């Protein structure tokens, strides 16, 4: 029994080590395949991922090409900030970069020594803070108000009416406000009709910053409403039902369910808004510059336009734009770090 069993077991062991055709047995192949699958389970091979996402990659290629051509390649033109750039030195403006004389940091020194530049910086930050305090909470409040409407048709109509001004140009927006708050507007005519003196808010430098903020709210609040409503749509109705069964009222449900659901989106939009702090509306302010004067309406974008591009001092304009970009990048990084400290993801993860 022992003599017949031992050779048979040894033969079975040898057979288990190597199959007659020289290949590993099925059990060993399965174990190796399972081990390889476990090792590659975290990150599929590049060829597999490309084959899986090929359609999405092809769809994004046009957008990536546009971003590369109109955003990243022009960044190389910031080199003219360190030159006395003259596009007329050559028939090709790109070739003129190599023929323009280098000035080092002279353009930056001129900017920092210009009192108009610091006045534009002050106006820019004042308008940004007003828009952050007065404009940003309004889309959140309107989104909560629309979300509380029970009838879907009323909700859709209200959302469409609020979103419609987003498609208006700034020329039309300024014209509408001129017809309402201007010297010949509806309010002024109504006051004169009742024996009072008419008012012209469109030419008052003292309230210009509030007027600009009101124009921004009317034009772009609808876009913010859509973003916040999309975030609210992901909240499960079971949470509201459970809170209502526990005795939570409408305000309690909004404070403990709705606002926490909006918190990541609010943090993300705040970071993006802070990064865009130095861009408070070039076209909007340029259209109203003559009405209120540069003292109230001059911001960094209009300063670059009037003192750089309009006077064909392109190196000076590039230097001012480069300063604006660096400061904006620093604000984004700072705001994103603050979002991380509050437990939110922000624009990117840690």
C-alpha positions as CSV (number, residue, x, y, z in Angstrom):
1,X,0.0,0.0,0.0
2,X,2.8,2.3,1.0
3,X,5.0,1.4,-2.0
4,X,2.1,2.1,-4.5
5,X,1.0,5.3,-2.8
6,X,4.3,7.1,-2.4
7,X,5.3,6.9,-6.1
8,X,1.9,8.0,-7.1
9,X,1.9,11.0,-4.8
10,X,5.4,11.9,-5.9
11,X,4.4,11.7,-9.5
12,X,1.4,13.8,-8.7
13,X,3.7,16.4,-7.0
14,X,6.0,16.4,-10.0
15,X,3.0,16.7,-12.3
16,X,1.7,19.6,-10.2
17,X,5.0,21.4,-10.7
18,X,5.2,21.0,-14.4
19,X,2.7,19.9,-17.0
20,X,3.7,17.4,-19.7
21,X,3.8,20.2,-22.3
22,X,6.2,22.2,-20.3
23,X,3.7,24.9,-19.2
24,X,2.6,25.5,-15.6
25,X,-0.5,23.6,-14.5
26,X,-3.9,25.2,-14.5
27,X,-3.8,25.8,-10.7
28,X,-0.5,27.6,-10.8
29,X,-1.7,29.7,-13.8
30,X,-4.9,30.6,-12.0
31,X,-3.0,31.6,-8.9
32,X,-0.5,33.7,-10.9
33,X,-3.3,35.3,-12.8
34,X,-5.2,36.1,-9.6
35,X,-2.1,37.6,-8.1
36,X,-1.5,39.7,-11.2
37,X,-5.1,40.8,-11.2
38,X,-4.8,41.8,-7.5
39,X,-1.6,43.8,-8.3
40,X,-3.1,45.6,-11.3
41,X,-6.6,46.0,-9.8
42,X,-5.7,49.5,-8.5
43,X,-4.5,50.9,-11.8
44,X,-5.4,49.4,-15.2
45,X,-2.9,49.3,-18.0
46,X,-2.7,52.5,-20.1
47,X,-3.9,50.6,-23.2
48,X,-7.0,49.4,-21.4
49,X,-7.8,52.8,-20.0
50,X,-7.3,54.5,-23.4
51,X,-9.5,51.9,-25.0
52,X,-12.2,52.4,-22.4
53,X,-12.1,56.3,-22.5
54,X,-11.2,56.7,-26.1
55,X,-14.5,58.3,-27.0
56,X,-14.3,60.8,-24.2
57,X,-10.7,61.7,-25.0
58,X,-11.6,62.3,-28.7
59,X,-14.5,64.5,-27.6
60,X,-12.2,66.7,-25.4
61,X,-9.5,67.1,-28.0
62,X,-11.1,70.2,-29.7
63,X,-11.5,71.9,-26.3
64,X,-7.9,71.0,-25.3
65,X,-6.7,72.4,-28.6
66,X,-8.6,75.7,-28.2
67,X,-7.3,76.0,-24.6
68,X,-3.7,75.4,-25.8
69,X,-3.9,77.9,-28.7
70,X,-5.7,80.7,-27.0
71,X,-4.6,80.3,-23.4
72,X,-1.2,78.6,-22.9
73,X,0.7,79.6,-26.0
74,X,-0.1,83.3,-25.5
75,X,1.5,83.0,-22.0
76,X,4.8,82.9,-23.8
77,X,4.1,86.5,-25.0
78,X,4.6,87.7,-21.4
79,X,8.3,88.0,-22.3
80,X,7.4,91.5,-23.7
81,X,6.9,92.7,-20.2
82,X,10.7,92.8,-19.9
83,X,11.1,94.5,-23.3
84,X,10.4,97.8,-25.0
85,X,8.3,95.9,-27.4
86,X,7.6,97.5,-30.8
87,X,5.5,95.5,-33.2
88,X,6.5,97.7,-36.1
89,X,10.1,96.5,-36.0
90,X,9.1,93.7,-38.3
91,X,6.3,92.8,-40.6
92,X,5.5,89.9,-38.2
93,X,4.6,90.8,-34.6
94,X,6.1,87.5,-33.4
95,X,9.4,88.2,-35.0
96,X,9.4,91.7,-33.5
97,X,9.7,90.1,-30.1
98,X,13.2,88.9,-30.9
99,X,14.2,92.3,-32.3
100,X,12.8,94.5,-29.5
101,X,15.4,95.8,-26.9
102,X,15.4,94.3,-23.4
103,X,14.6,96.7,-20.5
104,X,14.7,94.3,-17.6
105,X,12.4,95.4,-14.7
106,X,12.0,99.0,-16.0
107,X,8.3,98.4,-16.9
108,X,7.5,97.1,-13.4
109,X,9.3,100.0,-11.8
110,X,7.2,102.4,-13.8
111,X,4.0,100.7,-12.8
112,X,4.8,100.6,-9.1
113,X,5.8,104.3,-9.2
114,X,2.5,105.3,-10.8
115,X,-0.1,106.6,-8.4
116,X,-2.9,105.8,-10.9
117,X,-2.0,102.1,-10.7
118,X,-2.5,102.0,-7.0
119,X,-5.7,103.9,-7.3
120,X,-6.9,101.2,-9.8
121,X,-5.8,98.5,-7.5
122,X,-7.8,100.1,-4.7
123,X,-11.0,100.4,-6.8
124,X,-10.6,96.8,-8.0
125,X,-10.5,95.4,-4.4
126,X,-13.3,97.6,-3.2
127,X,-15.5,96.4,-6.1
128,X,-14.5,92.8,-5.5
129,X,-15.3,92.9,-1.8
130,X,-18.7,94.5,-2.5
131,X,-19.5,91.9,-5.1
132,X,-18.4,89.1,-2.7
133,X,-20.5,90.4,0.1
134,X,-23.6,91.6,-1.8
135,X,-23.6,89.5,-4.9
136,X,-22.5,86.0,-3.8
137,X,-25.2,85.2,-1.2
138,X,-28.0,86.2,-3.5
139,X,-27.8,83.2,-5.8
140,X,-27.8,80.9,-2.8
141,X,-30.8,82.6,-1.3
142,X,-32.7,82.5,-4.6
143,X,-31.8,78.8,-5.2
144,X,-33.2,78.0,-1.7
145,X,-36.3,80.0,-2.5
146,X,-36.9,78.3,-5.8
147,X,-36.1,74.9,-4.4
148,X,-38.9,75.4,-1.8
149,X,-41.5,75.9,-4.5
150,X,-43.7,72.8,-4.7
151,X,-45.1,73.2,-8.2
152,X,-42.6,72.2,-10.9
153,X,-44.1,74.5,-13.5
154,X,-43.8,77.6,-11.3
155,X,-40.3,76.6,-10.4
156,X,-39.3,76.2,-14.0
157,X,-40.8,79.6,-15.0
158,X,-39.1,81.4,-12.1
159,X,-35.7,79.8,-13.0
160,X,-36.0,80.7,-16.7
161,X,-36.9,84.3,-15.9
162,X,-34.0,84.7,-13.5
163,X,-31.5,83.0,-15.9
164,X,-32.5,85.0,-19.0
165,X,-30.4,88.2,-18.3
166,X,-27.3,86.0,-18.3
167,X,-27.5,86.0,-22.1
168,X,-27.7,89.7,-22.4
169,X,-24.6,91.7,-23.4
170,X,-23.2,94.3,-21.1
171,X,-24.3,97.0,-23.6
172,X,-27.9,95.9,-23.2
173,X,-27.6,95.6,-19.4
174,X,-26.2,99.2,-19.1
175,X,-28.9,100.5,-21.4
176,X,-31.6,98.9,-19.3
177,X,-30.2,100.5,-16.2
178,X,-29.8,103.8,-18.0
179,X,-33.5,103.7,-18.9
180,X,-34.4,103.1,-15.3
181,X,-31.9,105.1,-13.2
182,X,-30.6,107.6,-15.7
183,X,-31.4,111.3,-15.9
184,X,-34.1,110.7,-18.4
185,X,-35.1,107.3,-16.9
186,X,-38.4,106.1,-15.5
187,X,-37.6,107.1,-11.9
188,X,-36.5,110.6,-12.8
189,X,-39.5,111.2,-15.0
190,X,-41.9,109.9,-12.3
191,X,-40.3,112.3,-9.7
192,X,-40.6,115.3,-12.1
193,X,-44.1,114.4,-12.8
194,X,-45.0,114.7,-9.2
195,X,-43.1,118.0,-8.7
196,X,-39.8,116.6,-7.3
197,X,-36.3,117.0,-8.7
198,X,-35.2,114.2,-10.9
199,X,-32.1,112.1,-10.1
200,X,-29.4,110.6,-12.2
201,X,-27.8,107.7,-10.5
202,X,-25.9,106.6,-13.6
203,X,-23.5,109.6,-13.3
204,X,-23.1,109.7,-9.5
205,X,-19.5,108.5,-8.7
206,X,-20.5,108.0,-5.0
207,X,-22.9,105.1,-5.7
208,X,-21.3,103.8,-8.8
209,X,-19.8,100.8,-7.1
210,X,-23.2,99.8,-5.8
211,X,-24.7,100.3,-9.2
212,X,-22.1,98.1,-10.8
213,X,-22.8,95.4,-8.2
214,X,-26.5,95.6,-8.9
215,X,-25.9,95.2,-12.6
216,X,-23.8,92.1,-11.9
217,X,-26.5,90.6,-9.7
218,X,-29.2,91.1,-12.2
219,X,-27.2,89.7,-15.1
220,X,-25.4,86.7,-13.5
221,X,-27.4,85.6,-10.5
222,X,-29.4,83.2,-12.7
223,X,-26.2,81.3,-13.5
224,X,-25.4,80.8,-9.9
225,X,-28.9,79.6,-9.2
226,X,-28.5,76.8,-11.7
227,X,-25.3,75.7,-10.1
228,X,-26.7,75.6,-6.6
229,X,-30.0,73.9,-7.7
230,X,-27.9,71.2,-9.4
231,X,-26.2,70.6,-6.0
232,X,-29.5,70.5,-4.2
233,X,-30.9,67.9,-6.6
234,X,-28.3,65.4,-5.2
235,X,-29.8,65.6,-1.7
236,X,-31.9,62.6,-0.9
237,X,-35.6,63.4,-0.1
238,X,-35.4,60.7,2.6
239,X,-33.2,63.0,4.7
240,X,-35.9,65.7,4.7
241,X,-38.6,63.1,5.5
242,X,-36.6,61.7,8.4
243,X,-35.9,65.2,9.7
244,X,-39.6,66.1,9.5
245,X,-40.6,62.9,11.3
246,X,-38.1,63.9,14.1
247,X,-39.9,67.2,14.5
248,X,-37.5,69.4,12.5
249,X,-39.2,72.5,11.0
250,X,-38.4,74.1,7.7
251,X,-35.6,76.3,9.0
252,X,-34.1,73.4,10.9
253,X,-34.1,71.2,7.7
254,X,-32.6,74.0,5.7
255,X,-29.8,74.6,8.3
256,X,-28.9,71.0,8.9
257,X,-29.5,69.4,5.5
258,X,-29.7,71.9,2.7
259,X,-26.8,74.2,3.6
260,X,-24.4,71.3,4.4
261,X,-25.2,69.9,1.0
262,X,-24.3,73.3,-0.6
263,X,-21.2,73.8,1.4
264,X,-18.7,72.1,-1.0
265,X,-20.1,74.0,-4.0
266,X,-20.1,77.3,-2.1
267,X,-16.4,76.7,-1.1
268,X,-15.5,75.8,-4.7
269,X,-17.2,78.9,-6.1
270,X,-15.7,81.1,-3.4
271,X,-12.2,79.9,-4.3
272,X,-12.8,80.6,-8.0
273,X,-14.3,84.0,-7.2
274,X,-11.3,85.0,-5.1
275,X,-9.0,83.9,-7.9
276,X,-11.0,86.2,-10.2
277,X,-10.8,89.1,-7.7
278,X,-8.7,91.3,-10.0
279,X,-11.2,90.9,-12.9
280,X,-14.3,92.8,-12.0
281,X,-15.7,93.5,-15.4
282,X,-13.7,95.2,-18.1
283,X,-16.5,95.8,-20.7
284,X,-19.0,96.8,-18.0
285,X,-16.8,99.5,-16.5
286,X,-15.4,100.7,-19.8
287,X,-18.9,101.4,-21.1
288,X,-19.6,103.6,-18.0
289,X,-16.2,105.2,-17.6
290,X,-17.1,108.5,-19.4
291,X,-20.3,108.9,-17.3
292,X,-18.7,108.7,-13.9
293,X,-15.0,109.5,-14.7
294,X,-11.9,107.4,-14.2
295,X,-11.7,108.2,-10.5
296,X,-14.7,105.9,-9.7
297,X,-14.5,103.4,-12.5
298,X,-10.8,102.8,-13.1
299,X,-9.8,99.2,-12.3
300,X,-6.8,97.1,-13.3
301,X,-8.3,96.0,-16.6
302,X,-9.3,99.5,-17.7
303,X,-5.9,100.8,-16.5
304,X,-4.1,98.3,-18.7
305,X,-6.2,99.3,-21.6
306,X,-5.9,103.1,-21.3
307,X,-2.3,103.3,-20.3
308,X,-0.9,100.3,-22.2
309,X,-2.7,99.1,-25.2
310,X,-4.4,102.4,-26.2
311,X,-1.1,104.2,-26.0
312,X,0.7,101.3,-27.7
313,X,3.0,100.8,-24.7
314,X,2.7,97.0,-25.0
315,X,5.5,96.2,-22.6
316,X,3.9,98.3,-19.9
317,X,0.5,96.6,-20.5
318,X,2.1,93.2,-20.4
319,X,3.9,94.0,-17.1
320,X,0.6,95.1,-15.5
321,X,-1.1,92.0,-16.8
322,X,1.7,89.8,-15.5
323,X,1.4,91.4,-12.0
324,X,-2.4,90.8,-12.1
325,X,-1.9,87.1,-13.0
326,X,0.7,86.4,-10.3
327,X,-1.5,88.1,-7.6
328,X,-4.5,86.1,-8.8
329,X,-2.6,82.9,-8.6
330,X,-1.5,83.7,-5.1
331,X,-5.1,84.4,-4.1
332,X,-6.3,81.1,-5.6
333,X,-3.7,79.1,-3.7
334,X,-4.5,81.0,-0.4
335,X,-8.2,80.5,-0.8
336,X,-7.8,76.9,-1.7
337,X,-5.6,76.3,1.4
338,X,-8.3,78.0,3.5
339,X,-10.9,75.6,2.0
340,X,-8.7,72.6,3.0
341,X,-8.4,73.9,6.5
342,X,-12.2,74.0,6.7
343,X,-12.4,70.4,5.5
344,X,-13.5,71.1,1.9
345,X,-11.8,70.0,-1.3
346,X,-11.6,73.3,-3.1
347,X,-10.3,73.4,-6.6
348,X,-7.9,70.5,-6.1
349,X,-7.2,68.0,-3.3
350,X,-4.3,68.1,-0.9
